[in-house]
Amino acid sequence: MRVAMYYSNSDVRIEEMQKPGIGPGEILIRIEASGICGSDIMEWYRRDKVPVVLGHEIAGDIVEVGKEVKGFRVGQRVSASHHVPCDKCHFCRSGHGSACDLLRKTKFYPGGFAEFVRIPEVNVRQNGVYLMPDNVSYEEGSFSEPVACVIRGQRHINMKPGRSVLVIGSGISGLLHIMLARVNGADKIMATDINDFKLKKAKELGADYVVDAESYSPDRFREANNGRLADVVILCAGALPAVYQALDSIEKGGTLLIFSAVKDNADITLPVNKIFWRDEITIMSSYANHPSEQRDALELISKGKMPVGKLITHRFGLEDTSRGFQLLAGGGDCIKVIIEPQK
């Protein structure tokens, strides 16, 4: 079978691999749609792991089912998780399943930018395969993983109706957070970015106000929010200036959700008294998702509450995966790239 082998953002090669065989407890999926994630283009994060077949936002058809698999059959339309938690360890029992050792070790093979993907027995056993509703397309189904991550993040911070929200960074994660914050009843939503195309998309998808990140200041949020800073700040940009913008924009008693990685694990300086003592500000992070959240994501998509199709700006066959990586890494008028290996 053909795969798109990643060496760097500018070097993704179409190579041949043997089509995966499956064991008694495994499933083989023919991939129809696979989204390029923002984490896929983080070269600093990938450089020690190349060459590798990336792609974890998948949807397709079951073409083979192991003899011990229950509840699935050939021909069903599914999405799947590349990581699954054990649901038994200390971290899982305390509500932090994304810190589970099993979750950090599990993955499907070889990756979503391939014609076929094998779902290991542990992923099947731990409820990591999801039947897609009939009205959800393959493209929409491939969004179940990123939408699930956003669901997890907003549940972590206990997002409630009536809160004012600042989303810093209007790439795919920021836009999904805007959409979900609107679903969750946010009062005012402001979005920032350095890209006019993404700001227009943020406005289209639910932001009340959009501001160029280079001209943003906390006073801009106060002007839009009756003199108050944001109850919730969601950081979806990895540049250090964005981190400090986020810290400066949280109202007393507010929450900062860190939803992005910073290149090469850069350090920041925090005002300890303001953040951790006087103003009762909460800083939280969120990583990955739980299978239950991926099922919830499919339900939101199916009901039309998360119109994820509006985020797709480019579609390519497997042969043009390299072009997709270059477009996404280059910014510009590119938000979500979908790879369709069967075309």
C-alpha positions in Angstrom: 0.0 0.0 0.0 1.0 3.7 -0.4 1.9 5.8 2.6 3.0 9.4 3.0 6.3 9.2 4.9 7.2 12.3 6.8 10.8 13.5 7.0 10.1 17.2 7.5 7.4 19.7 6.6 9.1 20.2 3.2 9.9 16.5 2.7 7.0 14.1 2.7 7.5 11.2 0.3 5.1 8.7 -1.1 6.5 5.3 -0.3 5.3 1.6 -0.4 4.7 -0.4 2.7 3.1 -3.8 3.2 -0.6 -3.7 3.9 -1.0 -4.4 7.6 -2.3 -7.8 8.6 -4.5 -8.1 11.6 -4.7 -10.3 14.7 -7.8 -11.9 16.3 -8.6 -8.8 18.3 -7.8 -6.2 15.7 -9.5 -4.2 12.9 -8.3 -2.9 9.5 -9.6 0.4 8.3 -9.5 1.7 4.7 -8.8 5.4 5.2 -11.1 7.8 3.4 -10.2 11.0 5.1 -7.3 12.0 7.4 -6.8 15.5 8.7 -3.4 17.2 9.1 -3.2 18.4 12.7 -1.2 21.4 13.9 0.9 19.0 16.0 1.9 17.2 12.8 3.8 20.2 11.5 5.8 20.8 14.7 9.2 19.9 13.3 11.0 20.4 16.6 8.7 17.8 18.1 9.0 15.3 15.3 12.7 15.6 14.4 13.8 12.7 16.6 11.1 10.4 15.3 11.5 10.6 11.6 10.9 9.0 9.2 7.3 8.3 10.3 3.8 8.0 8.9 1.8 10.7 10.7 -1.9 11.2 10.8 -4.2 10.6 13.8 -7.5 12.3 12.7 -9.0 9.5 10.6 -12.3 8.2 9.2 -12.9 5.3 6.9 -14.5 1.9 6.3 -13.8 -1.4 8.2 -12.4 -3.9 5.6 -11.2 -6.6 8.0 -12.3 -7.7 11.4 -10.4 -10.1 13.7 -12.3 -13.3 14.7 -12.4 -12.2 18.4 -13.8 -8.7 17.8 -17.3 -8.1 18.9 -19.6 -5.3 17.8 -18.0 -4.4 14.5 -18.3 -5.8 11.0 -16.9 -5.2 7.6 -18.4 -2.2 5.8 -19.1 -0.1 8.8 -18.1 3.6 8.7 -15.9 4.5 11.6 -13.4 6.9 13.2 -10.8 5.8 15.7 -8.5 6.9 18.5 -4.8 6.6 18.2 -4.4 6.9 22.0 -6.6 5.1 24.6 -6.4 5.2 28.4 -6.6 2.1 30.6 -9.5 3.6 32.7 -8.0 1.8 35.8 -4.9 3.6 36.9 -4.5 6.4 39.4 -4.6 9.1 36.7 -7.6 7.6 35.0 -9.5 7.3 38.3 -8.7 10.9 39.1 -10.1 12.2 35.8 -6.7 12.7 34.1 -6.8 9.8 31.7 -4.6 11.7 29.2 -1.7 11.3 31.7 -2.3 7.5 31.7 0.8 5.5 30.8 -1.2 3.3 28.4 -2.5 6.4 26.6 1.1 7.7 26.1 2.1 4.3 24.6 -0.8 3.3 22.3 -1.1 4.2 18.7 -2.5 2.7 15.5 -0.3 1.5 12.6 1.2 2.9 10.5 -0.6 6.3 10.7 -3.5 8.0 9.0 -1.6 9.2 5.9 -1.8 5.7 4.5 -4.3 3.7 2.5 -5.0 1.3 5.4 -4.6 1.5 9.1 -4.5 -1.4 11.6 -6.3 -0.7 14.9 -4.6 -2.7 17.7 -6.5 -5.0 20.0 -6.0 -2.7 23.0 -7.5 0.3 21.1 -10.5 -1.9 20.1 -10.9 -3.3 23.7 -10.7 0.2 25.3 -13.5 1.6 23.1 -11.3 3.5 20.7 -13.3 2.7 17.6 -16.5 4.8 16.9 -19.4 4.1 14.5 -20.1 7.3 12.6 -23.8 8.5 12.3 -25.1 8.2 8.7 -25.3 11.9 8.3 -21.7 12.5 9.2 -19.3 12.4 6.2 -15.8 10.9 6.3 -14.4 14.5 6.3 -16.5 15.5 9.2 -15.8 12.2 11.0 -12.1 12.9 10.8 -12.7 16.0 13.0 -14.0 13.8 15.9 -10.5 13.6 17.4 -9.7 17.4 17.4 -13.2 18.3 18.5 -12.9 15.7 21.4 -9.7 17.4 22.5 -11.5 20.8 22.6 -14.4 19.2 24.5 -12.0 17.9 27.1 -10.3 21.3 27.5 -13.5 23.2 28.1 -14.7 20.5 30.5 -11.4 20.8 32.4 -12.1 24.5 33.0 -15.8 24.0 33.7 -16.9 26.3 30.9 -20.3 27.8 31.9 -22.9 30.0 30.2 -22.4 33.7 30.5 -18.6 33.7 30.7 -16.5 36.1 28.7 -13.9 34.4 26.6 -10.6 35.4 24.9 -9.2 32.9 22.3 -5.6 33.7 21.4 -4.8 32.2 18.1 -7.4 31.4 15.5 -5.9 28.4 13.8 -7.9 25.1 13.8 -7.8 24.7 17.6 -8.8 28.3 18.3 -11.7 28.1 15.9 -12.9 24.9 17.3 -12.8 26.5 20.8 -14.8 29.5 19.5 -17.4 27.2 18.1 -17.7 25.1 21.3 -17.6 28.1 23.6 -20.6 29.4 21.7 -22.3 26.0 22.1 -21.5 26.2 25.8 -23.2 29.6 26.2 -20.3 32.0 26.3 -21.4 35.6 26.6 -18.7 37.5 24.8 -16.0 35.9 22.7 -13.0 37.8 21.3 -10.4 36.1 19.0 -6.9 37.2 18.0 -4.6 36.2 15.3 -2.0 37.7 12.9 -3.8 36.4 9.9 -6.8 38.3 8.4 -8.2 35.2 6.8 -8.4 33.4 10.1 -9.9 36.4 11.9 -12.6 36.5 9.3 -13.2 32.8 9.8 -13.3 33.4 13.6 -16.0 36.0 13.1 -18.0 33.7 10.9 -17.9 30.8 13.4 -19.0 32.7 16.5 -16.5 35.3 17.7 -18.2 38.6 18.6 -14.9 40.6 18.2 -11.7 39.9 16.3 -8.4 41.7 16.8 -5.1 41.6 15.1 -2.7 39.9 17.6 0.0 42.5 17.0 -2.3 45.4 18.1 -4.2 43.5 20.8 -3.9 44.7 24.4 -5.9 43.8 27.5 -7.6 47.2 27.2 -9.2 46.1 24.0 -10.9 43.3 25.9 -12.0 45.7 28.6 -13.5 48.0 26.0 -15.7 45.1 24.7 -16.5 43.7 28.1 -17.8 46.5 30.3 -14.4 47.3 31.8 -13.5 43.7 32.8 -10.9 41.3 31.5 -11.7 37.8 30.4 -13.3 35.2 32.6 -11.6 32.5 30.4 -8.5 32.8 28.2 -7.8 30.0 25.9 -4.2 30.0 24.6 -4.0 28.4 21.1 -0.8 30.0 19.9 2.7 28.8 20.8 4.6 32.1 20.5 5.9 33.5 23.8 4.4 37.0 23.3 1.0 35.2 23.1 1.6 33.5 26.4 2.2 36.9 28.1 -0.9 38.4 26.4 -2.9 35.5 27.9 -1.5 36.1 31.4 -2.2 39.8 31.2 -5.8 39.3 30.0 -7.3 37.1 32.8 -9.8 38.7 35.1 -9.6 38.1 38.9 -11.0 34.7 39.6 -10.6 33.8 36.0 -9.0 30.8 34.2 -6.3 30.3 31.6 -6.5 27.1 29.6 -3.2 26.3 27.9 -4.0 24.5 24.7 -0.8 24.8 22.7 2.8 23.8 22.9 5.7 26.3 23.0 8.6 25.6 20.7 11.6 23.8 22.4 10.0 23.9 25.8 10.8 27.6 26.3 10.4 28.9 29.9 8.3 31.9 31.0 8.3 34.1 34.0 5.1 34.3 36.1 4.0 37.1 38.5 3.6 34.8 41.5 1.6 37.0 43.8 -0.9 38.1 41.1 -1.4 34.7 39.6 -1.2 32.3 42.6 -2.2 34.5 45.5 -3.9 37.8 45.2 -6.2 37.4 42.2 -7.1 33.7 42.5 -6.3 33.0 38.9 -6.4 29.4 37.8 -4.0 28.0 35.1 -4.9 24.7 33.6 -3.7 22.6 30.7 -5.4 20.0 28.5 -3.9 17.2 26.4 -5.6 14.6 24.2 -9.0 13.2 25.0 -11.0 10.3 26.4 -12.9 7.9 24.1 -16.2 9.1 25.6 -15.3 12.6 24.5 -14.7 11.4 20.9 -18.2 9.9 20.9 -19.6 13.2 22.2 -17.7 15.0 19.4 -19.5 12.8 16.8 -22.8 13.6 18.4 -22.2 17.3 18.3 -21.1 17.1 14.7 -24.1 14.9 13.8 -26.5 17.4 15.4 -25.0 20.3 13.4 -23.8 22.1 16.6 -20.2 21.9 15.4 -20.2 22.7 11.6 -16.7 21.5 11.1 -16.9 21.3 7.3 -16.6 25.1 7.3 -13.0 24.7 8.5 -11.8 22.7 5.5 -9.8 24.9 3.2 -7.9 22.2 1.2 -8.3 18.6 0.1 -5.6 16.5 -1.5 -5.1 12.9 -2.5 -2.3 11.0 -0.9 0.2 11.9 -3.7 -0.1 15.6 -2.7 0.3 15.1 1.1 3.6 17.1 0.9 1.8 20.1 -0.6 -0.7 19.9 2.3 2.0 20.0 4.9 3.8 22.9 3.2 0.5 24.9 3.0 -0.4 24.4 6.6 3.1 25.1 7.8 3.3 28.2 5.8 0.1 29.8 7.3 -1.7 32.0 4.9 -5.3 31.1 3.8 -5.0 27.6 5.2 -6.9 26.2 8.2 -7.6 22.5 7.8 -6.1 20.2 5.2 -7.8 16.8 4.5 -5.9 14.0 2.9 -8.0 11.5 0.9 -5.8 8.4 0.4 -8.3 6.6 -1.9 -8.3 9.4 -4.5 
